[in-house]
């Protein structure tokens, strides 16, 4: 025997579309318009079928269903009907007006019908019978009035509150769900959570094609909301618990993470903004779209380095979002002005947004969703979170890591360069404290700034732990912070290792003294050589003079001998005559 539910399902199977290009079955779905929900449902709610949204009081059932209707009207031109069994129409309009939803306007445009049906328990008891024929007539009229494609029934418990006969109740529930399927509308039905079942009656979840459970919990005085898809007939879907947020824009659902790790990467290089730090990387900076972690103890200039990076990006007209968990925007701007960084100008030009809040003010999801919305609205190319370690106070290490995984995946998906700072605990090791384990393995570049203590003084040092995809320096570079900004110093080695502070100055003084001594010695040698050169030159001149005299004397002797020979020759000739 074929029951009514099976027959209805067969009808809807025949109505499904087949892709002409691939020949594959395409499950028909209706986009909800709720941020993040369409992603985890892989396209929205089942088209022409009922979806059950269940949960406790205050978890957001009514708001989610109302947002489903309004987004359908405003974004997809699909009229809707909202039938409430609890709140009057005026109360509903007032409740959602603060979120920017104008129900009265949509009603005037003949795109929305909001109806309130009041069910009195006393009337049911007096009549002694119960059926939904009247509801079907009323709901059908509302659907036909605006040619509705979407329907919301809120909530079922109020509709069946006066009915104690379980057999009749289950029969009428089945009638209601089958009637909605026959009308071909995409319906959302809300229900309250039962003690051992998803709903009070325990039947709705079985006859619904899609069941979504909302949960509102308080952990360590921090309110968090979760959404889970319990079932979805005919379609794959996300199976995790997904955090969602209710704010001025309505409900936003946050997917857990990207599982494929197939995001595109860039080979472009962007400067760190810190003089000398670029030279510590073989390619003179960071890869665009990479994630950078700057960890260190308190007072090691993590925020200063992050501000340098933000300043560099803004100077290149790159939009930047700066999340500050410890300082207000005014304080951050003032502090950076003392070292020559003008963040206020970037804010006024629209290149920089500073968002400040205490991490403990809201749950992890709020910070993540806030960032996601800012990325969507502001479209930054750079995001800075300072410090990310403060989030540990909001949740457990596992929750923080899960949130950071989602954050990093979201940033990489949008090719956004992200810089995180992390506060470490003070330790005596040359290696940094690994309190940032939750993020260090996820980032592409890890830079550490630490104290380099000497005799009676404290200095700052910086070195690179890792940089994926490029070589980097293995040196620990001392740096100074002055009114002119950060200045990296050359490495100074001593007998016991790297010299910093006073030891560096003392060693430089010794080198200067040694250079002066060497210079004096060279000058003395030069003078001595010059004196010897002069003595030798005098001797040479004397010998030269003596040589010239001897030559002259020899020439005289030669001339005399020649004259004597001539005289002899003449005498000899005279005698012959």
SULWO-V572399 format. One line per field, one symbol per residue. phi: phi as a letter, one per 40 degrees, with the letter a starting at -180 (. if undefined). psi: psi as a letter, one per 40 degrees, with the letter a starting at -180 (. if undefined). burial: # if it has 16 or more other C-alpha atoms within 10 Angstrom, else .. A space follows every 50 residues. Layout:
phi = ???
psi = ???
burial = ???
This chain:
phi = .ccccccccccccccccbcccbgbcbccbbccgcdgcccccfhhcccgbc bbbbiccgchcccccccdccccccbbfbcabbbbbbcccccccccccccg cccccccccfbabbbbbbbccccccccgaaabdccccccccccccbfcbb bbbbbccccbccbcccccdcccccdccccccccgccbbbbaccccbbcbc cgbdcccccbbbbbbbbbbfgbcbbbbaccaacgacacbccbcbbbbcbh cbbbccacccfbccbbbcbbccgcdgcdccbcbgibccgcbbbbbiccgc gccccccdccccccccgccbbbcbcbbcdcccccccccbgbbcccccccg cbbbbbacdccbccccccccccccccccfcbbbbbbccccccccacdccc ccccccccccccccfccbbbbbccccacccccccccdcbdccccbbbbba cbcbcgabbbbbabcaacgacacbccbcbbbbcchcbccccbbbcbhccb fccccccccccccccccccccccccccccccccccccccccccccccccc ccccccccccccccccccccccccccc
psi = hhidddddddddddeiihhddefihhhhihhdehhdddddefeaihheii hhhiiiheeedddddddddddddddefhiihhhhechidddddddedeee hgddddddefehhhhhhhhhdddddddeihiedddddddddddddefieh hhhhiddddfdehdhdddddddddddddddddeeihihhiiihideidid deddddeidhhhhihhihhfehhiiihhhdigheiiiheihhiiihaeea hhhhicihedffiiiieihiidehhdddeehdefaihheihhhhiiihee fddddddddddddddefhhhhhhhediidddddddddeeehgddddddee ehhhhhihdediidddddddddddddddfiehhhhhiddeedediidddd dddddddddddddefhhhhiihhiihieidiihfdfdeddedidhhhhhi ighaheihiiihihdigheiiiieihhiiihaeeahhhiihhiadeahhi bddddddddddddddddddddddddddddddddddddddddddddddddd dddddddddddddddddddddddddd.
burial = ........#..#..............###############.######## ######..###############....##########.#..##..#..#. #.##.##...#######............#........##.##..##### ##########.##.....#..#######.##..##########....### #..##.##########.......#########..#.##..######...# #######............#####.###.##.###############..# ##############...########.###..##.###...####.##... ######..##..#######.##..#..###############.##.#..# ########################.......##.##.###.######### ##......######.##....#...####.....##.#...#.....### #.##..#........................................... ...........................
